[in-house]
Amino acid sequence: MAEHIRDFLHPVIDEEAHIMLASANDPTTLAAAMAGRAIFRVMGAELRSNTYDSEIWRFHDKNGNPADVEFSDPSAIAAWTIHGSKGMLYSRTGSSEALWRPVEGSTYIAPDVRTGYPESDGLVSVTTALHHGTRRSRRIAQVIANAVAPVRDKWALAHWDPSIDQTKEEIMTHYDHDQSFFVGPQGILGEHYLYSSGLVLPGQGRISLEQMQQQKIDSLLDQL
């Protein structure tokens, strides 16, 4: 997820980040949204509400607990369908308003996991439910991936450029940016340059990214 955020904030790295959300009237978008609704039903989701402005789908985690998601634009469903986790992120952050949101009061999260922030808890609930709902498709995808792996690997080796210049160019594209992009008031990372998430303790109030990262480091050291 951190890499998706980085790519979105730095369009030179991932140009598709800013073109992913096509017009809701685009034929491809409409077709992908229709396919997405069919996939939702296969996952066991229920259409709870469908109005001119939005549609609400209810997903369930492995224990049957609900997680309602309101889509305000079909392009969000299309982005989920075509681009997976990146589509989820960009359809929430890539426009002036989020194109989907957890419905507060209609999502469940275990008490020992709650942060006290309804939106954050709702996002965790939705992610958990989607993980459960896609388990069958992920198993099928894994079988297909294993079947095509030999061909894929041969193709990759045949097209691999082992030159030092190519390796340097890939590293520069991925990492070599002005330090203010990573740290500082607008940076996406804290002073420790950590990509992984920080740690927020249950019931803890609003804290900074630096504090969350330090708590995560302290927790890991305690476990070690």
Sequence and secondary structure as in RCSB ss.txt:
>XXXX:A:sequence
MAEHIRDFLHPVIDEEAHIMLASANDPTTLAAAMAGRAIFRVMGAELRSNTYDSEIWRFHDKNGNPADVEFSDPS
AIAAWTIHGSKGMLYSRTGSSEALWRPVEGSTYIAPDVRTGYPESDGLVSVTTALHHGTRRSRRIAQVIANAVAP
VRDKWALAHWDPSIDQTKEEIMTHYDHDQSFFVGPQGILGEHYLYSSGLVLPGQGRISLEQMQQQKIDSLLDQL
>XXXX:A:secstr
 HHHHHHHH TTT GGGGTSS  TT HHHHHHHHHHHHHHHHTT EEEEE SS EEEEEE TT  EEEEEESSHH
HHHHHHHHHHHHHHHHHHSSSS SEEEEEEEE   TTT  S HHHHHHHHHHHHHHHHTHHHHHHHHHHHHHHHH
HHHHHHHHH    HHHHHHHHHHHH   HHHHSSTT SS TT   S     TT     HHHHHHHHHHHHHHH 
